[in-house]
Amino acid sequence: METNRFETFFDAIIAIIITVLVLKIPQPATPTLAGVLELHTIYIAYLISFLILYNIWYANHNLFQLVDNINNTCVWIYGIMIFFISLLPYFTIWLANNLYSIPAETMFGVIFILTHILYTLATREVYKSNPYNKSLQEQNYDSRINNLPMIVLITGFVLTYTVYRPGIYICCMISIILWILIGRIVRRANNGN
């Protein structure tokens, strides 16, 4: 499949998911700063989900600048990932409204872990399906440092199930920030951007 067609499809889905996500944010009960601050967990959960979606979109944009075609396996992996990220609005609000709920924390974290794993698999499949693309092969997307966000997420699960219930929520925020920073480091190492 041509990456232009796929990118257009993927961009539209990300835009729809972000729209649904923002529409799920309730209005403050009172038109005051206290009313706005009362919704802080919802805003932080929204920020985490938005950053996940934006980071995937941005990383895809940079990756697909280097390739013209992807294979069916890659399309299927992305399709499965799209399924899971389409659940983000539901689990974001569930978590934000139930911050100390282990099931809500768990589902939010599971979506994040699955998204990270599927994005990593999709990236590897893009590499595998373009073995003669010199500019792609020169990039270093298979760095061990890419596992750091996953380690932080697993730490969040340990915290949530042992001593601190919002552990997944906090570690998701740390993990997405790490994922973004690692992406920047890898891109700069590859081409100075």
C-alpha contacts under 8 A as a table, 3 or more apart, distances in Angstrom:
res1	aa1	res2	aa2	distance
1	M	5	R	7.53
1	M	6	F	7.26
1	M	69	N	5.37
1	M	70	I	5.40
1	M	71	N	6.23
1	M	72	N	7.33
2	E	5	R	5.71
2	E	6	F	6.57
2	E	68	D	5.75
2	E	69	N	4.45
2	E	70	I	6.50
3	T	6	F	4.91
3	T	7	E	5.76
3	T	64	F	6.51
3	T	67	V	7.12
3	T	68	D	5.33
3	T	69	N	5.19
3	T	70	I	6.40
4	N	7	E	5.13
4	N	8	T	6.23
4	N	68	D	7.45
5	R	8	T	5.27
5	R	9	F	6.35
6	F	9	F	5.10
6	F	10	F	6.03
7	E	10	F	5.00
7	E	11	D	5.84
7	E	61	H	7.74
7	E	64	F	7.90
8	T	11	D	5.16
8	T	12	A	6.24
9	F	12	A	5.31
9	F	13	I	6.43
10	F	13	I	5.18
10	F	14	I	6.23
11	D	14	I	5.19
11	D	15	A	6.16
11	D	57	W	7.16
12	A	15	A	5.11
12	A	16	I	6.23
13	I	16	I	5.09
13	I	17	I	6.16
13	I	82	I	7.81
14	I	17	I	5.13
14	I	18	I	6.16
14	I	53	L	6.71
14	I	57	W	7.45
15	A	18	I	5.21
15	A	19	T	6.15
16	I	19	T	5.02
16	I	20	V	6.20
17	I	20	V	5.13
17	I	21	L	6.01
17	I	85	I	7.87
17	I	86	S	6.05
17	I	88	L	7.84
17	I	89	P	7.12
18	I	21	L	4.87
18	I	22	V	6.18
18	I	50	F	6.77
18	I	53	L	7.67
18	I	89	P	7.98
19	T	22	V	5.31
19	T	23	L	6.17
20	V	23	L	5.06
20	V	24	K	6.30
20	V	89	P	6.51
21	L	24	K	5.33
21	L	25	I	7.12
21	L	46	Y	7.15
21	L	88	L	7.56
21	L	89	P	4.64
21	L	92	T	7.96
22	V	25	I	5.47
22	V	46	Y	7.46
23	L	26	P	7.64
24	K	89	P	7.09
24	K	93	I	6.99
25	I	42	I	6.93
25	I	43	Y	7.78
25	I	46	Y	7.97
25	I	93	I	7.61
28	P	31	P	6.42
28	P	32	T	7.97
28	P	35	G	5.06
28	P	36	V	5.38
28	P	38	E	7.55
28	P	39	L	6.98
29	A	35	G	5.78
30	T	34	A	7.83
30	T	35	G	5.01
30	T	36	V	7.80
31	P	35	G	6.20
31	P	36	V	7.49
32	T	35	G	5.05
32	T	36	V	6.43
33	L	36	V	5.04
33	L	37	L	6.05
34	A	37	L	5.02
34	A	38	E	6.03
35	G	38	E	5.15
35	G	39	L	7.12
36	V	39	L	5.64
36	V	40	H	7.24
37	L	40	H	5.21
38	E	41	T	7.98
39	L	42	I	5.37
39	L	43	Y	6.43
40	H	43	Y	5.07
40	H	44	I	6.16
41	T	44	I	5.15
41	T	45	A	6.04
41	T	96	A	5.33
41	T	97	N	7.73
41	T	99	L	7.61
42	I	45	A	5.11
42	I	46	Y	6.01
42	I	92	T	7.83
42	I	93	I	6.77
42	I	96	A	4.71
42	I	97	N	7.17
43	Y	46	Y	5.00
43	Y	47	L	6.09
44	I	47	L	4.94
44	I	48	I	6.23
45	A	48	I	5.14
45	A	49	S	6.28
45	A	92	T	5.85
45	A	93	I	7.52
45	A	95	L	7.44
45	A	96	A	5.98
45	A	169	Y	7.69
46	Y	49	S	5.16
46	Y	50	F	5.91
46	Y	92	T	6.61
47	L	50	F	5.03
47	L	51	L	6.00
48	I	51	L	5.22
48	I	52	I	6.26
48	I	172	C	7.05
48	I	173	M	5.71
48	I	176	I	7.04
49	S	52	I	5.07
49	S	53	L	6.31
49	S	88	L	6.72
49	S	89	P	7.88
49	S	92	T	6.98
50	F	53	L	5.18
50	F	54	Y	5.98
51	L	54	Y	5.00
51	L	55	N	5.77
51	L	176	I	6.80
52	I	55	N	5.30
52	I	56	I	6.29
52	I	112	F	7.93
52	I	176	I	6.35
53	L	56	I	5.30
53	L	57	W	6.21
53	L	85	I	7.72
54	Y	57	W	5.03
54	Y	58	Y	5.99
55	N	58	Y	5.10
55	N	59	A	5.97
55	N	179	W	7.95
55	N	180	I	6.39
56	I	59	A	5.19
56	I	60	N	6.04
56	I	119	Y	7.65
57	W	60	N	5.17
57	W	61	H	6.11
58	Y	61	H	4.99
58	Y	62	N	6.35
59	A	62	N	5.22
59	A	63	L	6.10
59	A	183	G	7.48
60	N	63	L	4.95
60	N	64	F	5.84
61	H	64	F	5.37
61	H	65	Q	6.36
62	N	65	Q	5.35
62	N	66	L	7.38
63	L	66	L	5.75
63	L	67	V	7.16
64	F	67	V	5.12
64	F	68	D	7.07
65	Q	68	D	7.83
66	L	135	S	6.53
66	L	136	L	5.77
67	V	70	I	7.64
67	V	130	N	7.49
67	V	133	N	7.43
67	V	136	L	7.20
69	N	130	N	7.98
70	I	74	C	6.29
70	I	75	V	7.17
70	I	126	V	6.14
70	I	129	S	6.45
70	I	130	N	7.73
71	N	74	C	5.44
71	N	75	V	6.52
71	N	126	V	7.61
71	N	129	S	6.20
72	N	75	V	4.94
72	N	76	W	6.17
73	T	76	W	5.13
73	T	77	I	6.21
73	T	125	E	7.27
74	C	77	I	5.11
74	C	78	Y	6.16
74	C	122	A	5.50
74	C	125	E	5.66
74	C	126	V	6.45
75	V	78	Y	5.15
75	V	79	G	6.02
76	W	79	G	4.80
76	W	80	I	6.22
77	I	80	I	5.22
77	I	81	M	6.25
77	I	118	L	6.45
77	I	121	L	7.30
77	I	122	A	5.81
78	Y	81	M	4.90
78	Y	82	I	6.02
78	Y	118	L	7.25
78	Y	119	Y	7.40
78	Y	122	A	6.39
79	G	82	I	5.01
79	G	83	F	6.31
80	I	83	F	5.07
80	I	84	F	6.57
80	I	118	L	7.70
81	M	84	F	5.21
81	M	85	I	6.19
81	M	114	L	7.51
81	M	115	T	5.82
81	M	118	L	5.82
81	M	119	Y	7.16
82	I	85	I	5.13
82	I	86	S	5.91
83	F	86	S	5.25
83	F	87	L	6.93
84	F	87	L	5.37
84	F	88	L	7.16
84	F	111	I	6.20
84	F	114	L	7.41
84	F	115	T	6.84
85	I	88	L	5.16
85	I	111	I	7.03
85	I	115	T	6.85
86	S	89	P	7.05
87	L	90	Y	5.54
87	L	91	F	6.41
87	L	111	I	7.79
88	L	91	F	5.26
88	L	92	T	5.66
88	L	108	F	7.57
88	L	111	I	7.22
89	P	92	T	5.13
89	P	93	I	6.36
90	Y	93	I	5.66
90	Y	94	W	6.26
91	F	94	W	4.87
91	F	95	L	5.95
91	F	104	A	7.00
91	F	107	M	6.74
91	F	108	F	5.62
92	T	95	L	5.25
92	T	96	A	6.09
92	T	108	F	6.67
93	I	96	A	4.90
93	I	97	N	5.99
94	W	97	N	5.36
94	W	98	N	6.07
94	W	104	A	6.05
95	L	98	N	5.01
95	L	99	L	5.32
95	L	101	S	7.49
95	L	104	A	4.91
95	L	105	E	5.96
95	L	108	F	6.83
96	A	99	L	5.52
98	N	101	S	5.30
98	N	104	A	6.62
99	L	104	A	7.33
99	L	105	E	7.03
99	L	165	R	7.84
99	L	166	P	6.17
99	L	169	Y	7.86
100	Y	105	E	7.56
100	Y	165	R	5.42
100	Y	166	P	5.84
101	S	104	A	5.33
101	S	105	E	6.16
101	S	165	R	7.16
102	I	105	E	5.03
102	I	106	T	5.86
102	I	160	T	6.98
102	I	161	Y	7.50
102	I	165	R	6.49
103	P	106	T	4.99
103	P	107	M	6.13
104	A	107	M	5.35
104	A	108	F	6.24
105	E	108	F	5.30
105	E	109	G	6.14
105	E	160	T	7.78
105	E	165	R	7.80
105	E	166	P	6.92
105	E	168	I	5.88
105	E	169	Y	6.47
106	T	109	G	5.12
106	T	110	V	5.97
106	T	157	F	7.35
106	T	168	I	7.18
107	M	110	V	4.97
107	M	111	I	6.17
108	F	111	I	5.32
108	F	112	F	6.42
108	F	168	I	7.89
108	F	169	Y	7.81
109	G	112	F	5.04
109	G	113	I	6.10
109	G	153	L	7.14
109	G	157	F	7.71
109	G	168	I	6.01
109	G	169	Y	7.47
109	G	172	C	6.93
110	V	113	I	5.02
110	V	114	L	6.00
111	I	114	L	5.21
111	I	115	T	6.02
112	F	115	T	5.08
112	F	116	H	6.16
112	F	172	C	7.49
113	I	116	H	5.13
113	I	117	I	6.14
113	I	150	M	6.89
113	I	153	L	7.22
114	L	117	I	5.10
114	L	118	L	5.92
115	T	118	L	5.19
115	T	119	Y	5.95
116	H	119	Y	5.20
116	H	120	T	6.19
116	H	150	M	7.58
117	I	120	T	5.16
117	I	121	L	6.20
118	L	121	L	4.99
118	L	122	A	5.99
119	Y	122	A	5.03
119	Y	123	T	6.12
120	T	123	T	5.18
120	T	124	R	6.27
121	L	124	R	5.13
121	L	125	E	6.13
122	A	125	E	4.98
122	A	126	V	6.21
123	T	126	V	5.10
123	T	127	Y	6.43
123	T	141	Y	7.76
124	R	127	Y	5.06
124	R	128	K	6.16
124	R	142	D	7.71
125	E	128	K	4.86
125	E	129	S	5.98
126	V	129	S	5.21
126	V	130	N	6.32
127	Y	130	N	5.33
127	Y	131	P	6.46
127	Y	136	L	7.11
127	Y	137	Q	7.14
128	K	131	P	5.82
130	N	133	N	5.47
130	N	136	L	7.69
131	P	134	K	7.84
131	P	137	Q	7.13
132	Y	137	Q	7.76
133	N	136	L	5.41
133	N	137	Q	6.18
134	K	137	Q	5.10
134	K	138	E	6.20
135	S	138	E	5.31
135	S	139	Q	6.88
136	L	139	Q	5.44
137	Q	140	N	7.70
138	E	190	N	7.60
139	Q	190	N	5.54
140	N	143	S	6.33
140	N	186	V	6.82
140	N	190	N	6.57
141	Y	186	V	7.10
142	D	146	N	7.43
143	S	146	N	5.73
144	R	147	N	5.80
144	R	148	L	7.90
145	I	148	L	5.59
145	I	182	I	7.22
146	N	149	P	6.84
146	N	179	W	7.25
146	N	182	I	6.76
147	N	150	M	5.35
147	N	151	I	6.46
148	L	151	I	5.11
148	L	152	V	6.38
148	L	175	S	7.79
148	L	178	L	7.47
148	L	179	W	7.95
149	P	152	V	5.09
149	P	153	L	6.23
149	P	174	I	7.83
149	P	175	S	4.50
149	P	176	I	6.96
149	P	178	L	6.01
149	P	179	W	5.92
150	M	153	L	4.98
150	M	154	I	6.20
150	M	175	S	7.26
151	I	154	I	5.18
151	I	155	T	6.20
152	V	155	T	4.98
152	V	156	G	6.32
152	V	171	C	5.93
152	V	172	C	7.72
152	V	174	I	7.35
152	V	175	S	5.86
153	L	156	G	4.95
153	L	157	F	6.57
153	L	168	I	6.66
153	L	171	C	5.58
153	L	172	C	6.09
153	L	175	S	6.42
154	I	157	F	5.09
154	I	158	V	6.43
155	T	158	V	5.07
155	T	159	L	6.19
155	T	167	G	7.96
155	T	168	I	7.90
155	T	171	C	7.30
156	G	159	L	5.05
156	G	160	T	6.06
156	G	167	G	4.62
156	G	168	I	4.14
156	G	169	Y	7.48
156	G	170	I	7.23
156	G	171	C	5.06
156	G	172	C	7.50
157	F	160	T	5.09
157	F	161	Y	6.10
157	F	167	G	6.63
157	F	168	I	5.57
158	V	161	Y	5.36
158	V	162	T	6.04
158	V	167	G	7.82
159	L	162	T	5.25
159	L	163	V	5.43
159	L	164	Y	5.25
159	L	165	R	6.84
159	L	166	P	8.00
159	L	167	G	5.09
159	L	168	I	7.32
160	T	163	V	6.22
160	T	164	Y	4.95
160	T	165	R	4.12
160	T	166	P	6.00
160	T	167	G	4.68
160	T	168	I	6.10
161	Y	164	Y	7.29
161	Y	165	R	6.75
162	T	165	R	7.77
164	Y	167	G	5.48
165	R	168	I	7.54
166	P	169	Y	5.23
166	P	170	I	6.31
167	G	170	I	5.25
167	G	171	C	5.98
168	I	171	C	5.03
168	I	172	C	5.84
169	Y	172	C	5.22
169	Y	173	M	6.59
170	I	173	M	5.30
170	I	174	I	6.45
171	C	174	I	4.92
171	C	175	S	5.76
172	C	175	S	4.93
172	C	176	I	6.08
173	M	176	I	5.42
173	M	177	I	6.33
174	I	177	I	5.26
174	I	178	L	6.21
175	S	178	L	5.00
175	S	179	W	6.04
176	I	179	W	4.86
176	I	180	I	6.15
177	I	180	I	5.20
177	I	181	L	6.17
178	L	181	L	5.02
178	L	182	I	5.88
179	W	182	I	5.20
179	W	183	G	6.11
180	I	183	G	5.10
180	I	184	R	6.34
181	L	184	R	5.08
181	L	185	I	6.22
182	I	185	I	5.00
182	I	186	V	6.09
183	G	186	V	5.19
183	G	187	R	6.05
184	R	187	R	5.12
184	R	188	R	6.04
185	I	188	R	5.20
185	I	189	A	6.12
186	V	189	A	5.08
186	V	190	N	6.12
187	R	190	N	5.05
187	R	191	N	6.11
187	R	192	G	6.75
187	R	193	N	6.17
188	R	191	N	5.45
188	R	192	G	4.07
188	R	193	N	4.95
189	A	192	G	5.96
